[in-house]
Amino acid sequence: MGEHVPLLEVKNVKKYFKVSSGWNHAVDDVSFTLERGRTIGVVGESGCGKSTLGRIICRLLDATDGQVLLNGEDITHAKGAKLKKIHEKIQIVFQDPYSSLNPRLRIESTVMEPLKNSHRFTSAKAMNEEANKIMELVGIDERLRQSYPHELDGGRRQRVGIARALALNPDVIVCDEPVSALDVSVQAQILNLLMDLQEKMGSAYIFVTHDLGVVRHIANDIMVMYLGQAVEIAPTEVLFKRTLHPYTKALFSAIPSTNIHEPMQRIQLKGEITNPINPKPGCVRADKSSCSRCPSPAAASPPAASTPRKPASSRRCWKRWNRTTSCSAAAIKRSTIEKGREKRLWNWFMTRANTAF
């Protein structure tokens, strides 16, 4: 029996931008794998390289170093007709639905555009039927299909962006903060739509977001990024039970708590942010007073985190003796049940919100 090949594999990907004072390390040695029908959430502060990583995977940007494998095939430097085929298999949903849609095209024409460019259909009738099927799938009313983007609200515009991304039934969809510009009730609609579509079509998602509550709701695994590096990768249920990397601990301590018996204990990150332009060798947090694990600021960089092979947490940290922490099957089962309860509560909230408005 041959070795299992993941749907998407990112190996030691780097992206450096040339600036006047040197090289900006936007993405620095990031590795992970993604299976079909699963979602990996990418979280971190602004400027940590989340969106840049997504654009590299979509081949909207070229990687400086490393590999991106799709079904075992290296697509890092694909060009011409091969690159066009890759764009059919990997699509992206942008953060701002208004700026990502052509203001001169009607909604129906926007959804049909990728169908035309793929040359998969021999007749206009078959193409129109497929476009109508996709728009019905994402919940775009028939009365809105001849409208222009400026005539729709933010939630409906984002549905158009999702329909355009799903048009060619891609294997991987990069969701670059698709709900951050929407209000809470519309966010819930879009998130539940994405989850339902994933169950029906089997696509894999790379979900980029700032909102830890959102990523907990939708993601199977979470990758935490800081200054272009993946500092911790773990299954969602494991990461929310126990964080290991100092930066992840500080990030998760900012999540608001509704439990009055357990007050929030914020972890304040002290010191200046490390300059991503020509960074010094070693851990990016080695010179911070909030972290005392590094042997010295000039020490060599700790080994990069990568996707664990078992329910565990992998981190980029010098504290190697506790690099991975397994989670028992019983704990994972309890977490899965809790996640189902959260989804039911979310749906109940949506029903109440729609009734109120």
Phi, psi and omega in degrees: 000132183287164180290140180295133179249119179291159178300311180229134177226123178252122185241111171049045183285136177228146174219114180246135177252134179282124176235175186298329184259006178147222181241127177272117181275083183289317175230129189226097172064060179257133179224139172192167176234157181218128180263160180297137178080006180245165182233130172249125178269136179246115184237161180155170182286168179299136178087008182274353176106011182297306183293324177299318178299317179298321180288330175293317180296323178283353184066029169276341173229147177270138179284144174288322180204165180098184183225147170237118182249129176244115185054037178084356182259131181286118181247011188300321185239025180294145180219168174064226184296326179294319179295324178297320178294324179294319179296335175286333183267338180234118181240169182223142172250118187277163183293313182259105183294334183288313183285342181269355179254143178288117184293345181268352181258138173290164184301315180298319179293325179297316181289329182280342184304309178295330178294321178295314184291338181282339181058033179275342188250138183268347181220152178294328180296315180296323179293317179296320179296319179293318179297317178295323178296318181292316181295325176291324181296321182268000174086033175268116182297149181297329182290344183261357190285344176258012180275166174261158182306323183290347180271358182250157174277177186298319181296317180291323177297322179291327175298323177295317178298321178292319179298319179297321180291328182275352190305321184259014179052063184287161177281323184230136175236124175269116179259100185270087182049058186289346183240003186291335181266007185249155177285170192298316183295321178288326175304314181298319179298314183293319180296314178295326176297314180298320180292320178294319179294325179295321178295324182281321189254342176077015179288156175259142182246140164250106190256106180269128182200161171264339190271111181290331176294320179293314183292329176293327182288327191246336191266146171273324178228156180230135174243124180262126181247146176213122180050048175083355182250147172275105185272340177201137177227132182197157169302148185304314183294328179287316184295322180284342176276323181206113174269147185245318183283141181304321180293319178297320178300316180294321180295315182286337179290345179275355179290124180298143179245140177260002181272108183287343181275345177234086182297153181296141176239089183290137174257113183272125175277121184257161178089171180276152176291135179299138180289122180285352179272118182049057182296151178288155176297151177112183180294139183291344179248017185295330183262013180266135181291346180277354181228122182243021185270339185283139180296324176192154181301332183266007182293159179296155182296141176292154179303143184289148174286147177218168184296120180294152179276348180226169179299088184211171179247126179249131184226158176262091186206154180285342182282075190287335184294345179230043186291321180239140178231115182282159177238132184294157180298323179296320179294321179294320179297316178298320181295322179296319178297317179297321180295322177296322178294320179298319180295321179294321177295320178299315179296321177298317178299318181297320178299316178294320182293318179294324178293322182291324184262000000 
